[in-house]
Amino acid sequence: ELAAHLGECEWAPVKCPNGCAEPPLRRDLAQHDATCGSIQVTCSIHDCGEKMERRLLAEHEGSCTLAKVECPNEGCSVLHMRGAMNLHREKCEHEEVACSCPGCDAR
């Protein structure tokens, strides 16, 4: 009877179905799924759709090349995909360019 009970006991730790190292209690399994770092999620940035573990999502979205970011140059508010920002900055009229003359620090 004990073996049968342990197979159903709400207080028994169970293996996470997502493969994480934190064994939740059977009674907490639904809650665990809502926060489990190992569950597969999809990047929410338009056109990306990359799949990864939830624990990696914030880092990915902070560096996703498809994310729209504002030009960092003062006076420029153009939005570009992060991965193409360097191309924009090469032509941006607000980009500071250092003088190429040796010893000159003008920008």
For each residue, the residues with C-beta under 8 A, 3 or more apart:
1: 4 5
2: 5 6
3: 6 7
4: 1 7 8
5: 1 2 8 9
6: 2 3 9 12
7: 3 4
8: 4 5 26
9: 5 6 12 26
10: 25 26 27
11: 25 26 27
12: 6 9 25 26
13: 23 24 25 26
14: 23 24 25 26 29
15: 23
16: 19 20 21 22 23 24 32 36 38
17: 29 33
18: 33 36 38 39 40
19: 16 38
20: 16 36 37 38
21: 16
22: 16 32 36
23: 13 14 15 16
24: 13 14 16 28 29 31 32
25: 10 11 12 13 14 28 29
26: 8 9 10 11 12 13 14 29
27: 10 11
28: 24 25 31 32
29: 14 17 24 25 26 32 33
30: 33 34
31: 24 28 34 35
32: 16 22 24 28 29 35 36
33: 17 18 29 30 36 39
34: 30 31
35: 31 32
36: 16 18 20 22 32 33 39 54
37: 20 53 54 55
38: 16 18 19 20 53 54 55
39: 18 33 36 53 54
40: 18 51 52 53 54
41: 51 52 53 54 57
42: 49 50 51
43: 48 49 50 51 52 57 60 61 64
44: 48 61
45: 48 61 64 66 67
46: 66 68
47: 66
48: 43 44 45 64 66 67
49: 42 43
50: 42 43 60 64
51: 40 41 42 43
52: 40 41 43 56 57 60
53: 37 38 39 40 41 56 57
54: 36 37 38 39 40 41 57
55: 37 38
56: 52 53 59 60
57: 41 43 52 53 54 60 61
58: 61 62
59: 56 62 63
60: 43 50 52 56 57 63 64
61: 43 44 45 57 58 64 67
62: 58 59
63: 59 60 82
64: 43 45 48 50 60 61 67 82
65: 81 82 83
66: 45 46 47 48 81 82 83
67: 45 48 61 64 81 82
68: 46 79 80 81 82
69: 79 80 81 82 85
70: 76 77 78 79
71: 76 77 78 79 80 85 88 89 92 94
72:
73: 76 89 92 94 95 96
74: 94
75: 94
76: 70 71 73 92 93 94
77: 70 71
78: 70 71 88 92
79: 68 69 70 71
80: 68 69 71 84 85 87 88
81: 65 66 67 68 69 84 85
82: 63 64 65 66 67 68 69 85
83: 65 66
84: 80 81 87 88
85: 69 71 80 81 82 88 89
86: 89 90
87: 80 84 90 91
88: 71 78 80 84 85 91 92
89: 71 73 85 86 92 95
90: 86 87 95
91: 87 88
92: 71 73 76 78 88 89 95
93: 76
94: 71 73 74 75 76
95: 73 89 90 92
96: 73 107
97: 107
98: 105 106 107
99: 104 105 106 107
100:
101: 104
102:
103:
104: 99 101
105: 98 99
106: 98 99
107: 96 97 98 99
